[in-house]
Amino acid sequence: MKLLMHICCANCILYPFKHLLSKGIDVKGLWFNPNIHPYIEYQNRLDAVKKLHNLWGLDIEYIDHYGLREFLRSVVTVEERRCIVCYEIRLEEVAKTAKKMGLDGFTTSLLASPYQKFDMIINIGQEMGKRHSIPFYLEDFRTGYKTGVRLSRELGLYRQRYCGCIYSEMERYLKK
């Protein structure tokens, strides 16, 4: 089986990549995150993925487009639905790309974080799979979250403190 895995960040890819490879699944990564703000945060996360790419020799494609304008236009009047829109934007791109590449399915490293909306991601992933006629691979990678945290520290990878969008950054500081 060959999967295309959306990469939200280097930290969340660690456990899923190792785990899937240990199951004999061929994994190709795809960096696509137009939601991340500010630009320095986007660049820090991208640099960490590239560092991991070089350290582990991973097979990763990059859609390196800082799409903040497009992302904000898509959520500005529906802030309460922003996570749905954000997941849809990213997972649709991954599904379309996996289909174009002739792979067997797609998934996302978002499934590794206990801070993401797991059920929402599953529903959207399955919807995008149906829309683009390619299976969404579902596995709960949260079981390896602590392993990923440990590995990211050992590898000296950049560790973010919020999901990435301007709204989550705002909420992070308002909670203090």
PyMOL commands that set and color helices and strands:
alter all, ss='L'
color gray80, all
select helices_A, chain A and resi 10-22+39-56+68-75+79-101+109-112+118-131+141-155+166-174
alter helices_A, ss='H'
color red, helices_A
select strands_A, chain A and resi 2-7+26-31+60-62+105-108
alter strands_A, ss='S'
color yellow, strands_A
deselect
rebuild
show_as cartoon
